[in-house]
Amino acid sequence: MQKKQGGIDHAAALGMPPELVAMLAAPPRDEPAEEIEVYPENWPALQVFLAMQTQWRVGMAGATGLDYTALPAVFELTGVKKRDRPDTFERLRVLEIETLRVWGEQAKQKT
């Protein structure tokens, strides 16, 4: 448990929103997570986005965006074909921008 607590403390210190820090600290849930529908054309971008969750660039004001240097490896590992990468990247950027927008709104509500 000590190792997990240290990771939670680091996440908070790096500016992770309190709601996400709380999710890290929470014990695993017995009930299944809520299911959402994802359009097939968005599925590759969602897979890439989820695989990139450890790749956020974080500054003094919090997250500023994803670190794209990992993107070629993530495309490869998630099986995104080269011809589909430009479209997948554009869809990934929508997910990234919307995530930053929501985190920004949450930060404003705290102040």
HUQUI-V847026 format. One record per pair of residues at least 6 apart in sequence whose ideal C-beta (glycine too) atoms are under 8 Angstrom apart, sorted by the first residue. I is the first residue (numbers start at 0). J is the second residue. Records with the same first field share a line. If there is no record, write none. Layout:
I->J / J
This chain:
3->23 / 24
4->24
6->23
7->20 / 23 / 24
10->19 / 20 / 23
11->17 / 20
13->57
14->57 / 59 / 60 / 61 / 62
15->23
16->61 / 102 / 105 / 106
17->109
18->105
37->45
40->90
41->90
43->77 / 79 / 83 / 87 / 90
44->87 / 90 / 91 / 93 / 94
45->94
46->77
47->70 / 73 / 74 / 77 / 79 / 87 / 91
48->91 / 94 / 95
50->73 / 76 / 77
51->65 / 69 / 70 / 73 / 91
54->65 / 66 / 69 / 73
55->62 / 64 / 65 / 66
56->62 / 63 / 64 / 65 / 66
57->63
61->102 / 106
62->98 / 99 / 102
63->99
64->95 / 99
65->91 / 95
70->88
74->84 / 87
79->87
